[in-house]
Amino acid sequence: MKRPLILITNDDGVDAPGINVLIRLMMQIGDVIVMAPDGARSAQSNALTVTHPIRFTKLEEKEGLTRYSCTGTPTDCVKLALYEIVDRKPDLLVSGINHGSNSAINVIYSGTMGAVLEGCENGILSIGFSICNHSMDADFSHFESHVLQISGQALKNGLPYGTCLNVNSPCGEITGIRISRQCVGNWTKEFAKRSDPQGRSYFWLTGYFDNKEPEAEDTDEWALNHGYISIVPTKIDLTAYREMDEVRKWDI
C-alpha cells in the first residue's frame, strides 16, 4: 500500500524552524511534498496573488520528500501544489508549525490557517499547528509527540467535509489536550504612531488581545493559558444558521 501523501506549507517561510520540525515529523507518517512561501507571509489569511505572476522553485528531492519554495501566499502555495505538483489528492495537509498562536480571532488573519481552509475547501483532511512563541529559536520538543498523535488520529478517524482543525500549543510543559471553542475577543490599540526623521507620521502594527471571557474554561485561550494544547474544530461555512429566520422577518 502507498504511504499517505502529506502536503505541507506555512506562513513563516520555507526555511522557518517550525516547518522543518513539521517536515521531520510528517516523514515518519508518509511521503511529504512541501510547497511553502519563499519568505514570511504572516497575517495573509486567504489572500491570493492576482497582480503579478507566481513562480516556484524545487529546492530538494530525496526519498519521501520533495520541497519547493513559492513566491506567493500560503493559499497560493496550496492551490499551486494541487494544480501543478501532486499526482494524486493528498491524504493530509498540515500547515505550520507556526511561530505564534493562532487562537481566538487570530484564526481569521492567519496565513497558516488560510492554507488549512484552502485544503479543507478542496476536500483534504487539513490541520494547522501553532505554538505560542514568536521566536525563531522556539523549542518545539514538548509539542512534537502531540503533533504526531493528533495527525495520526486525524488520518485514522477523518473529519467531515468542510471541517478542519486549528491546533495551538502553549510554551513549555504541556498539561494535556482540550477540545475547545474559539475565544471571544478582539485586538485593541492596534497601531503605534511614530515619526520618521523628516517628522512625517507612520504607523506600525502592534496591539493587545482583549479576552472578553477570561473565566470561560471551554475556550482555546483558557486552555493555552493553563498549559493545555487547544484543538478547535473549525468550519469553512460561515453561515449563521440560527439568525436566518430572524433576518427573514425584516422588511426587505
N, C-alpha and C positions, 0 to 999 in steps of 0.2 A: 504494500500500500504506500502511496505517496505521503511524505511528511506534510503537515499543514503548511500552507503558504501564508506568510505573515508580511504585511506591508507596514513599514514604519516611517513616520515623519515626526516633525516637531515645529516649534516656532522660535527656538533659540539658535537654530543654525545647525548645519550638518556636522560641525566639529565640536558642538557643545558636549560637556561631560555627561549630561543626563541622557542624551540619545545614545552615546557609546555604551553606557550601562545597559540601556534597554536592548540594544543590539545583542550584546553578550548574553543577556538572559533569554531573549527570544530564540537565539540559535540553539538553545537547549531543547526547545519545543518543536521547531520547524525550520523550513527554509525561508530565509529573510531577504526581502527586497527593500532597500532604503531609498526614498525619494524625499529629500529634505531641502529647505532653503539654503542658499549659499551664505547667508548671514542672518542676523537676528531679525525676526518679523513679529515680535511680540505685539499683542493687542490688535491683531489684524482681523479677528473674528472670522467671518466667512468671506473676506474680501477676495476679489478676483482681479487679475491684471488685464485691463482692457485697453490701455492707451499705448502699449508697446509690446513687441514680441517677447515670448518666453523661450528660454533655452535651458537645456540640461546637459550635464557632463557626467560620463561614467568615471568614478573615482577608484573603484576597486571591484574585482571579481575573483572569488575563490569558492571552494566547495561550501555550499549552504548560505552564501552571502553575496549579493550584488548591491553596490552602493552608488547612488547618484546624488549630485547637487543640482539645484534648480534655482533660476533667477526669480521665480515667482513667490507667491504667498503659500502658506501651508495648504489652503484649499486648492490652489493651482497644482501643488505637488501631487495631491491625491488624484485630481482629475487627469493630470498628465500621465501618471503612473498607470491608471486604469485604461487610458486610451492608447498608450504607446508602448508600455513596458511589459506588463504582466500578460502571460499567455493563458491564464485562467483566473476566475474570480478568487481573490484572496479569502482564506478561511478566517482571517483575523486582521484587523487594522488596529495598531496601537500608536498613540501619539505621546511624545514626551521623552524621557521624564522631564517635565517642565521645572525650571528653576523659579519657584514661586507658586503660591497657592492659586488654584482656580475655583475656590469655593464661593458660595453665595452669588452675588450679582456678577462676579468676575467671569462667570461662565459665558456671558453674552459678549464679552470683549475678547475673550481668549482665542488666539490663533491656534493653540493646542486643541481646544475643543471645537473650533471651527473645522479643523481637519477631521475630527471624530464625527461630527454631524454630517460631513460630506460622505464619509464612509457609510454611515447609518442610512443616509438617503439612498445610497446605492445597494442597500440590502446586505451590507457586510457587517458582521459582528465587530463592533468598534468600542475601544476603551481609551480614555485619556488618563494618563498618570502624571501627577504633580507632587512636588514636595514643598513645604513651607520654608524654603530657604532660597533666596535670590543669588547667593554667592556661586561663582563658578567653581569654588572649592568645596561645595556642599558634599556631605558624606551621605551616600545612598545605601550604605551597607545594611542598615536596620530595616530598609524597605524592600530589599531585593527578594527575599523569600516570599513576601506577600505579593509582590508583582507576579511571580511565577504561580503562586497558588490561585490568585484571582483570575489570571489568564487561563490557566488550566481548567478551572471550574466553568468559566465562560464558554470555552470550547466544548466542554462536556455537556453543559445544560442549555446553551444558546440563550438568545433573547428574542422577543417578538420584533417583527419588522417595525422600524421607527423608534426603537428604544436602544440607547447606548449607555455606557457607564462613565461617570465622572468620579475618578478616584484620587483623593488627596491624602497625603501623609504628613503628620507632624514631624518636627525635627527630633532627633534623639530617640530615646527608648519608647517603644510602642506598647500601649496598654492593651490594645485589642482592635477589633474591627467593628464598626457600626454602620448599618444601613440607615442612611439619613435622608432628610429633605433639604432643599436649598434654603438657606437662611434668608430672612427678610432684612434688607439693609441697603445702604447706598453710600457712595463716596461723597465727601464734603471737602470744602476748601481745596478744590482740585488743581488750582494753578498758583504757582509762586511768581509774583511780579518782580521783575528785575530791570536794571538799566544797563545798556551797553556803554562802551567808552564814549560814544557820541551823545549820551544822555537819552537815547531812544528806548522806550519800554519794550520788553519782550516777556514772554510767559513760558514757564517750564512746568510740565505736567507733574503733579505731586498728589497731595490729598491724604485723607484719612477715612478708613472704613467705619461707618456708623452702624453698628449692630442694633437693629430695632427690637430684638427679642433675645437679649443675652442670657436669660434664665431658661429658655426653651431647650430641653435636653434632647430633642429629636432632630436638631439641625446639624448641618455639616460644620458650622463654626464652633458649636459646643463640642462636638466630637474632637476636632483638631485641638481646641484649647484644653482638652482633658486627656490628650495623649493618644487618641484613637485615630486610626485610619478611617476616613469617611468614604463611603460608596453611595453616590446619588444616582439612581436610575434616571436618565434624562431622555426626554422625547423631542422629536423634531416637529411634532404637531403642536403649534402654539394656540390653537383654538380654545377659547374659554367657553366650554360647552354649557356650563351652568348659567351663563349670562345670556345665551342665545334667546331664550324665551323672554327675558326682560327687555332686550333690545327690540324684539318683535312688537312689544307693546307701545313703542314710541310712535309718535305721529309722523311717520315718514313713509 
